[in-house]
Amino acid sequence: MKQILLILAVVTTLVSCQDKKPEVLDTAGKNATIETILTRRSIRKYTDQQVTKSQLDTILKCALYAPSALNKQSWEIRVVKNPKLLEEINKRYVSVARAQLASGVELKGSAARAANPGFSVFHGAPILIVLAQDTANSYSSVDMGILSENILLSAKALGLGTCPIGSVVPTFRDPKNVDLLEPLHFSDGYRVGLTIALGYPAEDQKSQRAFF
Ligand SMILES: Cc1cc2nc3c(=O)[nH]c(=O)nc-3n(C[C@H](O)[C@H](O)[C@H](O)COP(=O)(O)O)c2cc1C
């Protein structure tokens, strides 16, 4: 009897799973948070319009509300808006990528396009958020990932675009480029872990996810 009941329960569950659409697809448009998560995409084209101080304050507040292991908040956040510094960061990235291309290294992703005229590793965004992590904290990469998602989602909720930019991390970590870090004043023991391009989107990216 017990076995029959168990089989019935399994069959009922399987049938109800097949009947129901996954709830996540049904809620689009009904819940602002879910809508924001489902419609966020990486933006790789930006307008020249600068993000306002109030928008930035909101995004940074959302970042700082991220949970972290033992509430250690193992991150430091800097906002780079200075066009000259942005240009210099891009220049350093491009010079390494071009040297690699010239020496026959097969590059992938952004680096493969670095020789193109007008190339920008952060897609011409007017802001680059630079995140550093506490190297002594074994959870700092996880903490930084959660913090980053808060940045991506809050920016999206404000009508802004973002793109996580990992490609430029080695540029910041290269000892030859220590001068790029000086104006950012990260604390000792912190190193750059991720950067995020931020600005007004100049493209409308649709989801490329195939759920079912
Ligand atoms: C840690 C990390 C590093 C990334 N680095 C880059 C990058 O250097 N350049 C870039 O254009 N996109 C970068 N991306 C964006 C991914 O390519 C993108 O999130 C992925 O293709 C999924 O697309 P979606 O963000 O539109 O959903 C990065 C994403 C993550 C999470």
The ligand as an SDF file (V2000), in Angstrom:
LIG
                    3D

 31 33  0  0  0  0  0  0  0  0999 V2000
   33.2760   38.0280  -14.3130 C   0  0  0  0  0  0  0  0  0  0  0  0
   32.7880   38.5120  -15.6680 C   0  0  0  0  0  0  0  0  0  0  0  0
   33.6790   39.0840  -16.5570 C   0  0  0  0  0  0  0  0  0  0  0  0
   33.2240   39.5650  -17.7840 C   0  0  0  0  0  0  0  0  0  0  0  0
   34.1080   40.2030  -18.6270 N   0  0  0  0  0  0  0  0  0  0  0  0
   33.6560   40.7520  -19.7810 C   0  0  0  0  0  0  0  0  0  0  0  0
   34.5440   41.5120  -20.5990 C   0  0  0  0  0  0  0  0  0  0  0  0
   35.7190   41.6650  -20.3250 O   0  0  0  0  0  0  0  0  0  0  0  0
   34.0320   42.0980  -21.7190 N   0  0  0  0  0  0  0  0  0  0  0  0
   32.7120   41.9570  -22.0620 C   0  0  0  0  0  0  0  0  0  0  0  0
   32.3010   42.5290  -23.0740 O   0  0  0  0  0  0  0  0  0  0  0  0
   31.8480   41.2250  -21.3030 N   0  0  0  0  0  0  0  0  0  0  0  0
   32.2880   40.6360  -20.1660 C   0  0  0  0  0  0  0  0  0  0  0  0
   31.4230   39.9490  -19.3470 N   0  0  0  0  0  0  0  0  0  0  0  0
   30.0040   39.8390  -19.7340 C   0  0  0  0  0  0  0  0  0  0  0  0
   29.6210   38.4330  -20.1870 C   0  0  0  0  0  0  0  0  0  0  0  0
   30.1450   38.2040  -21.4770 O   0  0  0  0  0  0  0  0  0  0  0  0
   28.0840   38.3470  -20.1660 C   0  0  0  0  0  0  0  0  0  0  0  0
   27.6150   38.5240  -18.8490 O   0  0  0  0  0  0  0  0  0  0  0  0
   27.5770   37.0000  -20.6840 C   0  0  0  0  0  0  0  0  0  0  0  0
   27.9170   36.8330  -22.0360 O   0  0  0  0  0  0  0  0  0  0  0  0
   26.0660   36.8690  -20.5330 C   0  0  0  0  0  0  0  0  0  0  0  0
   25.3930   37.9130  -21.1930 O   0  0  0  0  0  0  0  0  0  0  0  0
   24.4100   38.9110  -20.4220 P   0  0  0  0  0  0  0  0  0  0  0  0
   25.2120   39.6240  -19.3630 O   0  0  0  0  0  0  0  0  0  0  0  0
   23.8920   39.8400  -21.4910 O   0  0  0  0  0  0  0  0  0  0  0  0
   23.3260   38.1110  -19.8020 O   0  0  0  0  0  0  0  0  0  0  0  0
   31.8550   39.4360  -18.1350 C   0  0  0  0  0  0  0  0  0  0  0  0
   30.9620   38.8460  -17.2290 C   0  0  0  0  0  0  0  0  0  0  0  0
   31.4090   38.4060  -16.0120 C   0  0  0  0  0  0  0  0  0  0  0  0
   30.4100   37.8180  -15.0370 C   0  0  0  0  0  0  0  0  0  0  0  0
  1  2  1  0
  2  3  1  0
  2 30  2  0
  3  4  2  0
  4  5  1  0
  4 28  1  0
  5  6  2  0
  6  7  1  0
  6 13  1  0
  7  8  2  0
  7  9  1  0
  9 10  1  0
 10 11  2  0
 10 12  1  0
 12 13  2  0
 13 14  1  0
 14 15  1  0
 14 28  1  0
 15 16  1  0
 16 17  1  0
 16 18  1  0
 18 19  1  0
 18 20  1  0
 20 21  1  0
 20 22  1  0
 22 23  1  0
 23 24  1  0
 24 25  2  0
 24 26  1  0
 24 27  1  0
 28 29  2  0
 29 30  1  0
 30 31  1  0
M  END
$$$$
